Amino acid sequence: MSASNSGAMQFRWRPPLLDEPVGQAKRVTMASTLDAERFPEAAHVLLVEDDDGMRLLVTRILRESGFRVTGCRGGAEMWSLLPDIAVDLVLLDVMLPGVSGFDLLKALRTRGTVPVIMLSARNEEADRVLGLELGADDYVAKPFGRPELLARIRAVLRRAAIAPVPAASARPEALTFAGWRLDLRSRALADPEGAAVDLSGAEYDLLLVFLEHPGRVLGREQILEMSRGRLAAPSDRSVDTLVSRLRRKLEPPAGSAPVIKTVRGSGYMLAAKVVRA
């Protein structure tokens, strides 16, 4: 991402709560433990991790603890995502292909103050000190336990809550697209005429995924990874079924282009400009 795009990044925070503890990250058996005291608006974590197994594991841990998570494999993908999503915290692996996590941290610090927690299989003191001196908010060595990771995330977000947040960085209350309006506080969707349209939990999560990545082709695996595990039977067919249901509810007037387009052989794309209100 060029420096001219840096002003488009919108960082925000929402404090989560600590979830049930489990064993080490590589041996976790997750069970849904939704806390009755969870904040109504979950924090959005951007996870930058090139190891597919670790990325999926950490994603599951965080989502089962009430977070929203977007995962990516490296710096290029991270920079492509940041202009389009509001991020509360970045979990950034140190050992990445190409540009290292330390270099990405330095670049992030020139563009904003989003909280960053470094993840690394290296636990040498020199690495921890370097990460903190470059501006990381915390440093977690692998393998780590579920309770430690969640506690550190909560602590970092709690500290971020003390600092004043500029008005321009505040989370939007609604997203509008092609005449539609999605209220993020009430989770209510209104059509271009202002009529309410009912959404299931899975449909809301899917729509939010599209709205956070407008104009980007999303494959089925990406949709599954971003949808917070709402699909009862995760599979390509379940994604296609859910997209079809959402499309029927977003059906445009006769002669108008569809809001969600199929990109043959690749996936789906939101073909509308999204405005944060």
Secondary structure, DSSP 8 states (H G I E B T S, - for coil): --GGGGGG-EE-----------SBGGG--------TT--SS--EEEEE-S-HHHHHHHHHHHHHTT-EEEEESSHHHHHHHGGGSEESEEEEESS-SSS-HHHHHHHHHTT----EEEEES---HHHHHHHHHTT-SEEEESS-BHHHHHHHHHHHHHHHHHS---GGGS--SEEEETTEEEETTTTEEE-TTS-EE---HHHHHHHHHHHHSTT--B-HHHHHHHTTT--SS-SHHHHHHHHHHHHHHT---TTS--SEEEETTTEEEE-S-EEE-
